[in-house]
Amino acid sequence: MREFPDMLPLWGNPCPLRVLPAEKNQVIFDGEQINVFMIPPMNQYRFVNLIAEWYREVCREAAADMVRAWCDIMGVSLTQWKITRAGRSWGSANTALKRINLNLWLAQYPKECLEMVIVHELTHFYESRHTERFYAILTRYCPNWHQVYEKLRDKPMNRR
């Protein structure tokens, strides 16, 4: 059996990890431990893909209420929002199509990071570029965005 990490981050907290062979691929978080059940052969590639899909679901569940609430607060109407496996960005906005994308690896960081990225992307509906006006609007809705953004810079992201 290959080596897998002993811990995985979930919402900024290290969680013990157990990887077991199974007849069905699934990830179950029991409130304390992340249990990964994998169809053999168990390898790093399959493990990362399984965890990525689980993070996508975890992120989707956490973001649903946040996106709805922040759209109401900021007066933004979206046609769609998605959780993606983005390579280099935490999120993106397409103001013409009224869509935002959020990176699934945000599930590794505290939930306030996910919320800040949501607010950041919705701010693009007021100002497309990262101008002084953009940051003034972002600061109005998320006064501590600098501190939250630093959390995203502190830890490496598991992008594969």
PyMOL commands that set and color helices and strands:
alter all, ss='L'
color gray80, all
select helices_A, chain A and resi 44-74+104-108+111-123+132-141+145-154
alter helices_A, ss='H'
color red, helices_A
select strands_A, chain A and resi 7-10+13-21+26-29+34-38+80-84+91-94+99-103
alter strands_A, ss='S'
color yellow, strands_A
deselect
rebuild
show_as cartoon
